[in-house]
Amino acid sequence: MFNFALVGCGRIAKKHAEILGGGQLPDARLAAVCDVVRERARFYGEKYGVPWFTDMHQMMAQVEIDIVNILTESGNHARHTIELAPYGKHIVVEKPMALKLSDADAMIQACDRAGIKLFVVKQNRYNYPVLKLREALDRGRFGKIVMGTVRVRWCRTQEYYDQDSWRGTWAMDGGVFTNQASHHIDLLEWMLGEPESVFAKSTTALADIETEDTGVAVIKFASGALGIVEATTAARPKDLEGSLSILGEHGTVEIGGFAVNEMKVWNFSPPEPEDAEVVEKYRQNPPNVYGFGHVAYLSHVIESVKNSTPALVDGLVGRKSLELINAIYESIETGREVHLRFRPEKCRLGRVVNG
């Protein structure tokens, strides 16, 4: 039995608490929760009958813990990971793992020094349609990849951003590319491989925030394939889609739904016997704002720790999509195509911005 602790009891904590505190994983249990906001910590502590704290160091000292899930603001992920690493407990951190590349590097180094695993949550990799798409790629069914596209057309009203003062800020959150679209950017990179360059534009269309609520990016991959990222939280009056499309010389796959959860198109030449039923068979995921793979992801974390096997998304893999996101912002600020690898100079992620 693995004892999990939650650091941060905000919006995403509900999903982690339901899984770990609700007995959805037979070899995991919720052991403690922590949040600097007393009411939030107490709510989850009392709901699941576990000790609750407002100081994570007190929690680590008083409760037997195997794995810590860091669910705080994006801008605090690095600080909390680095502070907790010396306790020698494995760490799960929600997306994005950090805002600055230097912070991501420091997190990886801190966990390496402590001899612990660092897992970055990318639960949509475990969506049934996504796994089926990845299988087709690995089998070479697409042939030469031509293009990949992700579209995030979601609705986040001003009320959403006003719930917490850190939302929509450069220092603690980032905009739609960093927050809502980070999973989709990770999926695009997972499918198409190493990016070579990116050119991007953004605007703050409807929300009163520091960062962007709408943006587009064109990515050139080392394979020669092109990638398109279309992301907005300004869809009105409600969410439209979170989708992924891959086009190759021998096939086309489109995964749609709200969170890359519904197989829409599955066409290959030559076809295989099972192709006719793939669309129905892999349209199985129920609606959920966070995607559908948190149970599978946390189960993978346990298996990786138990069997000392590699993480699907460790710190180095998590850093890859963060570097691409940083490059997107660098392009927005400079008005130029940005080539990977690079050192961010104009990217405002993780910085306090005045005015």
Stockholm file with secondary structure:
# STOCKHOLM 1.0

chainA/1-355         MFNFALVGCGRIAKKHAEILGGGQLPDARLAAVCDVVRERARFYGEKYGVPWFTDMHQMMAQVEIDIVNILTESGNHARHTIELAPYGKHIVVEKPMALKLSDADAMIQACDRAGIKLFVVKQNRYNYPVLKLREALDRGRFGKIVMGTVRVRWCRTQEYYDQDSWRGTWAMDGGVFTNQASHHIDLLEWMLGEPESVFAKSTTALADIETEDTGVAVIKFASGALGIVEATTAARPKDLEGSLSILGEHGTVEIGGFAVNEMKVWNFSPPEPEDAEVVEKYRQNPPNVYGFGHVAYLSHVIESVKNSTPALVDGLVGRKSLELINAIYESIETGREVHLRFRPEKCRLGRVVNG
#=GR chainA/1-355 SS CEEEEEECCSTTHHHHHHHHHTTCSTTEEEEEEECSSHHHHHHHHHHHTCCEESCHHHHHHHSCCSEEEECSCGGGHHHHHHHHGGGCCEEEECSSSCSSHHHHHHHHHHHHHHTCCEEECCGGGGSHHHHHHHHHHHTTTTCSEEEEEEEEECBCCHHHHHTSTTTTCTTTTCCTTTTTTHHHHHHHHHHHCCEEEEEEEEECCSCCSSSCSEEEEEEEETTSCEEEEEEESBCSSSCCEEEEEEEETTEEEEEETTTTCEEEEEEESSCCTTHHHHHHHTCCCCCCTTCSCHHHHHHHHHHHHHHTCCCSSBHHHHHHHHHHHHHHHHHHHHTSCEESSCCCSSCCTTSCCCC
#=GC SS_cons         CEEEEEECCSTTHHHHHHHHHTTCSTTEEEEEEECSSHHHHHHHHHHHTCCEESCHHHHHHHSCCSEEEECSCGGGHHHHHHHHGGGCCEEEECSSSCSSHHHHHHHHHHHHHHTCCEEECCGGGGSHHHHHHHHHHHTTTTCSEEEEEEEEECBCCHHHHHTSTTTTCTTTTCCTTTTTTHHHHHHHHHHHCCEEEEEEEEECCSCCSSSCSEEEEEEEETTSCEEEEEEESBCSSSCCEEEEEEEETTEEEEEETTTTCEEEEEEESSCCTTHHHHHHHTCCCCCCTTCSCHHHHHHHHHHHHHHTCCCSSBHHHHHHHHHHHHHHHHHHHHTSCEESSCCCSSCCTTSCCCC
//
